[in-house]
């Protein structure tokens, strides 16, 4: 097998092996940062989909204005 092709294959495998968990860690880190910010602002941790839809439709006012 050509060494260049082998190097390309190994590079792709390395990117997948390292990049996959790194991407998940980034998503988890960002989610925790948002949760911390919401906690500081006194917002509830979660809202129901119905409550979010009503808020977006303008039927209810946001809690912290």
C-alpha positions in Angstrom: 0.0 0.0 0.0 1.2 3.5 -0.9 2.6 5.2 2.2 0.7 8.4 1.4 -2.6 6.6 1.3 -1.8 4.8 4.5 -1.0 8.1 6.2 -4.2 9.6 5.0 -6.2 6.7 6.3 -4.5 6.9 9.7 -5.1 10.7 9.8 -8.8 10.2 9.3 -9.0 7.6 11.9 -7.1 9.8 14.4 -9.4 12.7 13.7 -12.5 10.5 14.3 -11.1 8.9 17.5 -9.9 12.2 19.0 -12.5 14.6 17.5 -15.6 12.6 18.5 -15.1 12.7 22.3 -13.8 16.2 22.1 -17.0 17.4 20.4 -19.1 15.7 23.0 -17.1 17.3 25.8 -17.5 20.7 24.2 -21.3 20.2 24.0 -21.4 19.1 27.7 -19.2 22.0 28.7 -21.4 24.5 26.9 -24.6 23.0 28.4 -23.2 23.3 31.9 -22.2 26.9 31.2 -25.7 27.8 30.1 -27.2 26.1 33.2 -24.8 28.1 35.5 -25.9 31.3 33.8 -29.5 30.5 34.2 -29.0 29.6 37.8 -27.3 33.0 38.4 -30.2 34.8 36.7 -32.7 32.8 38.8 -34.4 31.2 35.8 -35.8 27.7 36.1 -33.6 24.9 34.9 -36.1 23.6 32.4 -39.3 24.8 30.8 -42.0 22.8 29.1 -42.3 22.9 25.4 -45.8 24.3 25.8 -44.5 27.1 27.9 -41.8 28.0 25.4 -44.3 27.9 22.6 -46.7 30.2 24.4 -43.8 32.6 25.2 -42.7 32.7 21.6 -46.3 33.3 20.5 -46.4 36.3 22.9 -49.2 34.9 25.1 -47.1 35.1 28.3 -44.5 37.5 29.5 -41.0 36.3 30.4 -40.3 35.8 34.1 -37.3 38.1 34.4 -37.7 41.4 32.6 
